[in-house]
Amino acid sequence: MAAKFGAVLPHLDERQRRLLIGAEARSLGHGGIRAVARAAGVREATVSLGARELDSGEAPLGRVRRAGGGRKRVVDLNPALRAALLALVEPDVRGDPMSPLRWTTKSTRRLAEELTRQGHRISADTVGDLLREEGFSLQSNAKTLEGKQHPDRDAQFHYLNEQARNHQDGGAPVISVDTKKKELVGPFKNNGREWAPRGEPVRVDTHDFPDRELGRAVPYGIYDIAANIGWVNVGTDHDTAAFAVESIRRWWNGAGRAAYPTAGRLLITADAGGSNGYRTRTWKTELAQFAAESGLTITVCHLPPGTSKWNRIEHRLFSHITMNWRGRPLTSHEVIVESIAAITTKTGLTVHAALDTDQYPTGIQVSDDEIAALPITRHRFHGDWNYTLHPQQPTAATPIYSTPDQAPANTSHRLAPPSLQDPELTGMTRQQLSALIDTLTPALEVQREHVLRTRRGHERLVAPGTGAKAKLAPADRILVTVLHLRKLATMDLLGQLFGVTAMTISRARQEVSPLLEAHGHHINTSTARFRTPSDVARFLASKPT
């Protein structure tokens, strides 16, 4: 019997051993409990307990101990433990500089050490169990905060979508463009993992200092939205506007022209910043040159600021590039080009990649005159974000004024041209503008007289109306302030339109803005943006009748 127990009991749990020795004692009859206890090496009470459990006729418990049996949990013995743990990890104490773990990693080991120091003895494993019970888990940072949003963000997305649908319905190409993250070329670590023999990882440099000979790779991508085809121009120099337009030119000559042989238009969707940003002057001049070369009418729609992650190329092309070369050092430009060109997806994406070793210098300046001479038409909705470049100069609209020296000579009470009072520009009817001028003019005159008296230090010595005349009449000052608050144009452009300097425009706004606030007049921002007097003239000429 001892040999049987020695062979079987080690494979059973506590309750199963107890039931086995109890059954053996019952089969032996009188004296069986003592004999079994000696053979199994246990107490007689244990054998008796096993026999009683068998006699009770209970169904199998499905567990070793009865409910409530065994050692009590530390959280049951110490009810204050759970609250102390939550006080260390809950988000609402992260900003508390008095929290013991405010500036350290909240690992289970550190939490256990801090709780033990507070008098709650606990192990790191138990801390982990309690945290999971409370709904906690290991969390990384989530990039969801997009910062300040432009008020016309959604409207711009709708406008961009309308432009894309219009071009696609007409058989014109619609492309999404952007520069992917610059990559170090050489034996450098690349995030991600790939299958390899155990213990034999690809060895790379310990530091990510750029190689002076290999430098960096600058992948500029063009994604044809309708055809689901990507084109990546891998540059070796700077990420400039000239490089961006050259990449688009190479796509058009290498693939776009053949795919759209009858196309006369091209729509480009791009981020608001970077080498193809809407503020980059070289981007516009280079695109104008490309439009002249290709004969295409090129429309550009920029994504609103702070929404670059919504650019179609990020999800349709760049994400696949990153996944395709994960865990693989980009040891040469050839490796980068071949890795990009090998990309395919189940949805049919194909990618062409080519190396561009041309030089693209930085620091190129574009003058105001060059911008004014561009064959560009700004759209009525956010002309800074949406504009069209023509292969040749469109029919020029007569500018209201071009430059201060070409504008009519200033007179003491010269009113602004009536076209600048257009409701499309002021955001109010002519009657409302006239009423606003009538309301603010007396207060503006009183304010001006007060400023002059303060400057003189005494009352007038001559009659009102004599002496130096104001460069802008009160009505002009009110109108120019309304136009500037509408964010239609810069002070320099308004100065050209009114035949004065930008400083005069600035002073007019400083005088009129407090009066507008005092009288409860709120000027709504316009979605139109102008850069030259011709932009204003074309905007008014294209006004729907």
Secondary structure, DSSP 8 states (H G I E B T S, - for coil): -HHHHHHHGGGS-HHHHHHHHHHHHHHH-TTHHHHHHHHHTS-HHHHHHHHHHHHHT----SSSS-TT-SS--HHHH-THHHHHHHHHHSGGGTT-TTSTTTTS---HHHHHHHHHHTT----HHHHHHHHHHTT------------S--TTHHHHHHHHHHHHHHHHHTT--EEEEEE---EE-SS---SS-----TT------SS----TTT-EEEEEEEEETTTTEEEEEEESS---HHHHHHHHHHHIIIIIHHH-TT--EEEEEE-SSGGG-TT-HHHHHHHHHHHHHH--EEEEEE--TT-GGG-HHIIIIIHHHHHHTTT----SHHHHHHHHHT-B-TT--EEEEEEE-----S-----HHHHHTS-EEE-SS-TTTEEEE-SS-------S--STTTS----TT----GGGG-HHHHSS-HHHHHHHHHHHHHHHHHHHHHHHHHHHTS--SS-TT-SS--SS-HHHHHHHHHHHHTT-S-HHHHHHHHTS-HHHHHHHHHHHHHHHHHTT------S---SSHHHHHHHHHT---
